[in-house]
Amino acid sequence: MKNNLAQPGRAFAAVAAALASLAAPASAQVDPVRMIDSFERAGGKFDGYRRSGAKGVCAAGEFVGSAEARALSTASAFSGKPVPVLVRFSVGGGNPKAPDNAKSQRNMALQFDLPGESWLMGNISAPVFGAATPEQMLARLEAIAPDPETKKPNPEKVKAFNDANPETLLQGKYFASQPVPASFAKLNYWGVHAFGFVDAAGRKQFGKWIFEPVGGTQGLSDEEAKAKGPDFLADDLRQRVAAGNVAFDFNLQLAQPGDKLDSAVTPLPDDRKKVTLGRLTIKSVAADATGPCVTINFNPMVLPKGVEPSADPMLAARAAPYAVSQGRRLSEGAKQ
Ligand code: HEM
């Protein structure tokens, strides 16, 4: 797909970084260029691809909000009328050849196209992220980057980082405890951050969301995963969507006073009440790597009126590096 943004990289990144620094709390002041350089050093550099979630497929769907959602928030996404949504499913990491049959992260990123506004989000297949602050994320990337001489991560550096930052290991433990996902369509996707939902009277209810597949999740045995090979997820999704049965419930766990709202490595307690904000139905999937997702960076700070960010430092810290990655891939000749 062609785009008319010939050299958007630097200017775009600079504007986004300036905006993010206005909104970001003091702890979110990691240089976004250094952050993306570190992604490239740790995971490899693949021109034209997203520096995270590189291997993916663009889809389109429709969201219908519920009465429970309308009681919690004035957001136009919850009007009850069908809202068009652009969806990108992807495999975690910066490698566009990442295997589909590994116990690793899958993503579901969304753009709700609302009257006069958008809602962007990137959700992951784990209830927690792998770092609590942007500084910890950067330190982690720097610890796992291959040593220039051995071309491998230095095990002592990795161990020292892990010992000092045990909460960064929670996500890997979660993936190890789960089967290889059978499909992009049969997996839970968590928002991981808290967001505030504001009603017509101005009351704000914080919560963390999960997209749960209608009909439940589905995993593969180790033998099945091996037999599927490294490239089955996009075609599997096309087949399931053509058969008309891919949908997710958008569920919100409601926080209670005292719950931790500023940490992407701390889920809300399991017993918190869950309400269904509506249903997302996937209607079509791009036939190949093209599609309108290419020019979108799913910056989760782009929110509709009626939904507000929490003070989680990882949330505001995503905006600027996403713009840097987007600028680089578009000016390199975007691949998907
Ligand atoms: C400071 C922390 C983070 C950094 C530096 C970072 C970096 C990135 C980058 C560079 C991209 C690709 C952007 C593009 O080229 O369009 C991306 C995509 C993504 N990130 Fe993050 N990320 C961070 C935190 C998180 C967290 C906490 C989550 C958890 C929900 C997350 C979920 C995603 C998802 C789902 C995508 C894929 C979106 C797509 O399909 O394009 N990220 N991230």
Residues whose N, C-alpha, C, O or C-beta is under 5 A from the ligand:
A	BS01	HEM	M35 R50 R51 S52 G53 R88 S90 N107 M108 A109 G122 N123 I124 F129 P134 M137 W190 G191 V192 A264 I296 N297 F298 M314 A317 R318 P321 Y322 S325 Q326
